[in-house]
Amino acid sequence: MEITYDKKADAMYIYFQKGVKIARTVELADLLIADLDKKGKVIGVEVLAASNQIKNNKKTTKTKNIGLFNFSLPLPA
């Protein structure tokens, strides 16, 4: 797994598999996008407006289950 952050775009990408062709992209929630391979496995996840999304915030709106991964999304301010 590799995590990259583009400060200018304020976007974080979490790679689960590198070098695999993206077959489709699925919006999981506002500002949270998953790239899938042709078998439907998660290749990576993009978090937009990452500096606002990744906080030490214990309140969450909901949890998204993607295979073995759960993502908790912070409540809007």
N, C-alpha and C positions, 0 to 999 in steps of 0.2 A: 504494500500500500504506500502511496506517495500523496502528499498534500502540497498543492501550490496555491499561492495567493498573488493576485495582480492588484497592487495598491491603486493604480490609476483607475481600473475598472471596478474596484472594490468587490472582486469576485474570487471565491475560493473554489478549487476543484479538488475532489478526492478521487484519486485513481485507485481502482481495485484491480484492474487488468490494463496493462499498457500494450499498445501495438495491436489491439483487437479492433476490427472495423465496427463502427457504430451502425446498427440497423435501424434503430428508431430512438426517439427522445420522448420522454414522458414528463409532464409537469405534475409533480407530486403535491405541491402547494405553492402559494405565492412565493416567488423567489427561490424555489427549490426544484431543480430539474435533474432527472436521472437519464443517463445514456445506457441503452441496452444493446446486447449483441443479438444475432439472429435467433438464438435460442431463448431470448428473454432474460438472460442473466445480466445483472448490473455490472457495467464496465466502470462507471464513475458517476459521481454526483456533483453538480455545480450549485453553489450557494451564492446567489446574487445579493447585493447590499450586505455583504458578509460582516462588515464591522458592526452593523445593527442587529444581525441575526445571531452571531456567536457571542453571547454574553454570559456572565455568571448569573443567570436568572433562573430561579427554581420554579417560577410559574410558567406553565405551558398551556397552549391551546389544545393541542392534540399530539398524539404520537403516530407517526407513519411507519408501518412495518414494510421493509423491503428485503425480502429473503431473511437473512440473519441479522439485519441491521434495523434499529429503531431510531428515528429522528424525532426529537422533541423540539417544537417550534415555540419561541418566546411570544408572549402576548404583545400586541402593539402597545406602544407607550401612550 
